[in-house]
Amino acid sequence: MTEAGLLSPQVGIALAFAYGLMWLFLADRAGRLGLVSSALVHALAAAMVVFPLLVEATTRFKVLSGAASALGLVILSVAMLLVGWRQRLRAVAWVAILAALPTSLVLLAKTGAIVPITLYLIALGVATLWLGHSRGWTGICWPVALTADAVVAGVTLRALSPDHVDAYRMALFLQWSLLAVYFVSVAVRTLVRDRNVALFEIVQVAAALIIAFVGTSMLTQATGVLPAAIGVISLAIGAACYVVTFVFMEGRREFERNLYFYSTLALVLVVAGLALVAREHWIAAVFAVLAVIAVGMWSRTGRLYLLLHGAAYVVAASFASQALRYGAWALAINPVGPWLLPSVAMLVMLVAGALSAWLAAARPDPVGGVLANGLRLVIVVVLVWVSCGAVTGVLAPAAAGLADRSVDLGALATLRTGVLAVAALVVAWAGRQARFREWTWLVYPLLVVIGLKMVAQDFKFSRPATLFMALALYGAALIIAPRLRRGGDKARVTWA
């Protein structure tokens, strides 16, 4: 009748919606009477009428705008989910979700109303989260969250194209809206209602974090805009998560999962926030201080998550100060031009790494077993890498320097061999004590690295005199380091 012109589009569409909602009313009545199959059939009929009708009203009859269609999606979805929730009909809730998601994607593609429809998907995701928790319908949350994540990621990629580079503010808004609503929802459940965080919440918050921070980083590089405000907000939320961890979660064994959730979230937010706010050398200094504090707290309490944070901050400081990159350059790359000395930030990171390694060895038998040993090994590896690079960087001008401030490659190769050989002896000697046992795990890898380095550098660039010195140093390390290591193993066995 509307197509024939007997009814105006507004009247015809209104009557059609009323017809579809009548089927939903019948579904609610059937559910109240306990007629589950009848309720499902009526809900399917309602969905088959109202959701395609919404698309037609928006794209064909032009009765609704893009924003109005998003509002229509909200009304229809809430109505169907309310029926499913009231009558405890999981199938009706699934019908609503499986009808609403493709409808929203079609409207998004046809109307271009990106912000209203994406916000609808985010809100629908949170609604299904709470609906799932209240009725035990855990599976209903996943498809909505996945769709919302995909749409926000797609908006971010769209903003990176040359034709839509001005849409980066919209993309940032949607990224952080996604993260904010799920984070607040989880915070209310875990802190206000005293519930343990669920698997879906962990996965979805992690996905939202990745989308927000990776998307922000990509948009920053493309537009040249530094979102300092977002970095400050991230730091503030990260600090709040640390407060929650230490004040509300620490000591409550029944909420151990929440403790690791909030502490890990705090770590990610602080690292990302500092990366968005501060300059590189300041970042390295702050990360170095945080590493020492975290490992120091672990040495007193033995809580595994503190050691995890300490190791993460040590690695972050080594990246921010470029100490890892410099170590690789000083030990493996054949330099061209003037030799570069290590920076002050690298030396600060080296001191922090040494303090962290010392504090990490405070407990000979840490709680956490293999994981704790692995985290302590990470700290030691970073320390040894940065130390060897820094020592080589400082000594190279004196031992292998030339008049034009470059270095002789043969003498440099011998110096590198000597530094690595001494490092192998030091870690083997330190590993003789039980609390430094992870150090001995590096002895044989270091000896292998020295051998490979000699094949690649010493035999290629060294003169006979310097090659003799390199072979002598390597031979001494091959003889002494394994003996020191075996001596430490025997001492620990005897002590045990």
HUHUJO-V552581 format. One record per backbone hydrogen bond with DSSP energy under -1.0 kcal/mol. NH is the residue of the N-H (numbers start at 1). CO is the residue of the C=O. If there is no record, write none. Layout:
nh=[NH;NH]
co=[CO;CO]
//
This chain:
nh=[5;6;7;12;13;14;15;16;17;18;19;20;21;22;23;24;25;26;27;28;29;30;31;32;33;34;35;36;39;40;41;42;43;44;45;46;47;48;49;50;51;53;54;55;56;57;58;59;60;61;63;64;69;70;71;72;73;74;75;76;77;78;79;80;81;82;83;84;85;86;87;89;93;94;95;96;97;98;99;100;101;103;104;105;106;107;108;109;110;111;112;114;117;118;119;120;121;122;123;124;125;126;127;128;129;130;131;132;133;134;135;136;137;138;145;146;147;148;149;150;151;152;153;154;155;156;157;158;159;161;164;167;171;172;173;174;175;176;177;178;179;180;181;182;183;184;185;186;187;188;189;190;191;193;195;202;203;204;205;206;207;208;209;210;211;212;213;214;215;216;217;218;219;220;221;222;223;224;228;231;232;233;234;235;236;237;238;239;240;241;242;243;244;245;246;247;248;249;250;252;255;256;259;260;261;262;263;264;265;266;267;268;269;270;271;272;273;274;275;276;277;278;283;284;285;286;287;288;289;290;291;292;293;294;295;296;297;298;299;301;302;306;307;308;309;310;311;312;313;314;315;316;317;318;319;320;321;323;324;326;327;328;329;330;331;332;333;339;347;348;349;350;351;352;353;354;355;356;357;358;359;360;362;369;371;373;374;375;376;377;378;379;380;381;382;383;384;385;386;387;388;389;390;391;392;393;394;395;396;399;400;402;405;408;412;413;414;415;416;417;418;419;420;421;422;423;424;425;426;427;428;429;430;431;432;433;436;437;439;442;443;446;447;448;449;450;451;452;453;454;455;456;457;459;461;462;467;468;469;470;471;472;473;474;475;476;477;478;479;480;481;484;485;486;487;488;489;490;491;492;493;494;495;496]
co=[2;1;1;8;9;10;11;12;13;14;15;16;17;18;19;20;21;22;23;24;25;26;27;28;29;31;30;34;35;36;37;38;39;40;41;42;43;44;45;46;47;49;50;51;52;53;54;55;56;56;57;57;65;66;67;68;69;70;71;72;73;74;75;76;77;78;79;80;81;82;83;84;89;90;91;92;93;94;95;96;97;99;100;101;102;103;104;105;106;107;108;112;113;114;115;116;117;118;119;120;121;122;123;124;125;126;127;128;129;130;131;132;132;136;141;142;143;144;145;146;147;148;149;150;151;152;153;154;155;158;161;164;167;168;169;170;171;172;173;174;175;176;177;178;179;180;181;182;183;184;185;186;187;188;189;198;199;200;201;202;203;204;205;206;207;208;209;210;211;212;213;214;215;216;217;218;219;220;226;227;228;229;230;231;232;233;234;235;236;237;238;239;240;241;242;243;244;244;245;249;252;253;255;256;257;258;259;260;261;262;263;264;265;266;267;268;269;270;271;272;273;274;279;280;281;282;283;284;285;286;287;288;289;290;291;292;293;294;295;297;298;303;303;304;305;306;307;308;309;310;311;312;313;314;315;316;317;318;318;322;323;324;325;326;327;328;329;405;343;344;345;346;347;348;349;350;351;352;353;354;355;356;359;366;368;369;370;371;372;373;374;375;376;377;378;379;380;381;382;383;384;385;386;387;388;389;390;391;392;395;396;406;402;400;408;409;410;411;412;413;414;415;416;417;418;419;420;421;422;423;424;425;426;427;429;430;433;434;436;439;440;442;443;444;445;446;447;448;449;450;451;452;453;454;457;458;463;464;465;466;467;468;469;470;471;472;473;474;475;476;477;480;481;482;483;484;485;486;487;488;489;490;491;492]
//
